[in-house]
Amino acid sequence: MPDPSDFPESTLVPVNGVELEVFEAGRHNAGRPVVLCHGWPEHAYSWRHQVPALVEAGYHVIVPNQRGYGGSSRPAEVTAYDVEHLSGDLVALLDHYGYDDATFIGHDWGAFVVWGLTLLHPHRVNGVINLSLPYQERGERPWIEVMEEVLGGDFYFVHFNRQPGVADAVLDANTSQFLRNLYRKNEPPREPQPGMAMANLARAQTPLGEPVMSDSELAVFVSAFESTGFTGSINWYRNLDRNWRLLADADPIIQQPVLMIYGDRDLVARSERLAEFVPQVEVVTLDCGHWIQQELPDETNRAILTWLEQQGA
């Protein structure tokens, strides 16, 4: 079995006006690129179980810490984190490694960026595997506006946008506790609490459920966010309505073959109309929560590798 503790060393790669901290493995498999895109509040290291399995299966694996994360650049302007910049980073990363296109795998916010990349730069993407977050339909009104109306001002997406700096400060002050409380699985159901969920989590003394990772694995995430703070990563949320506008002219149909992996107990809503926007989609559901590739690494790897083999990627 590949050893996930054997995570590659990082290099800084200049792309699109910033530098990305990139973890690369399997260069001897050049010609079969797979790019792994983490979510929030994550790190390239969230793919530690997938990297060795993909290399062993013959892929050249490229795992960036995206802008705002880890050792990558953290521009000050909020608009530097919109989908145009984030997808532009990935296009420039392909250019750096000399690839016309690649298969992209995204989890959570990384999935949002991969969907956006596929809409904005379709010729650079030959296949998509997304975990947790399905394709988001672009409705008549901007996303945050709708969320505010339906879910209220305390919903964390809305709060991040309407009260800039407030959540960042709470998370920065409680980094270790917040990440420990967030990365849990098999959590007992509980009544919704008043206030903003992420701030509540950061202040909670007692974690629920079971840890998703070992203390030494969690320490990688804690040390990264203690060094960077949370503002860069939260700025991704602060561009949702801007992203809604930036995607206005894109053809909304994803033509590439896609594997969508859901966690049965994930709180992220599934898409009822996925196949209308993603006609070549195959759906796999695993018995886990939100942190799919970390909760069930072997099952995730099996789903990914089986699908890639079928695509002849």
Salt bridges, closest charged atoms under 4 A:
GLU24 OE2 - ARG27 NE 2.74
GLU24 OE2 - HIS60 NE2 2.68
GLU42 OE1 - HIS107 ND1 2.71
ASP82 OD1 - HIS85 ND1 2.88
ASP82 OD2 - ARG242 NE 2.68
ASP89 OD2 - ARG67 NE 2.75
ASP95 OD1 - ARG124 NH2 2.66
ASP108 OD1 - HIS290 NE2 2.89
GLU137 OE1 - ARG273 NH1 2.77
GLU145 OE2 - ARG141 NE 3.10
GLU148 OE1 - ARG162 NH2 2.91
GLU149 OE1 - ARG141 NH2 2.97
ASP168 OD1 - ARG238 NH2 2.73
GLU187 OE1 - ARG190 NH1 3.25
GLU217 OE2 - ARG48 NE 2.99
ASP264 OD1 - ARG270 NH2 3.45
ASP266 OD1 - HIS290 ND1 3.03
GLU276 OE1 - ARG273 NH2 2.94
ASP287 OD1 - ARG265 NH2 2.99
